[in-house]
Amino acid sequence: MRTILFVLGFTAATIAAQAADATAGKAVYDKSCKSCHGADGAPNPAIAKMMKVEMPDLRSPEVQAMSDDDLKKVITDGKGKMRPITSASASAADVVAYIRTWKK
C-alpha cells in the first residue's frame, strides 16, 4: 500500500511539474508575439495592414476553441504569412496557457 501511495504521489508531482505555466508564457508572449498580436491578444492593425492579412483576435471564441496542440502547431510551424516563432517553440505550451487566460 505504501508503494502505491508513493507512486501516485510521485506521478502527481511529475504531472504538476510538467503543467504549462501561464506566467512564463506571458514573458515569452511579450517578447515574441505582442508586437503583432497586441498586449491583450487583439491584433495590431498596422501590422495586419502592412502584411495584407486578417489576424484573428486571440481572445475570440474561434481561437479559444482551437485545441492546445493546434495552437502550439501555429506557434512552432507558423500559419499563412506568420512564420514559425522559433524563440517560443520550446515554451509553446506556456504561451498557449497564457493565451487561455483571455478565454471569456
Secondary structure, DSSP 8 states (H G I E B T S, - for coil): -HHHHHHHHHHHHHHHHHS--HHHHHHHHHHHTHHHH-TTS---HHHHHHHT-----TTSHHHHTS-HHHHHHHHHH-BTTB---GGGGGGHHHHHHHHHTT--
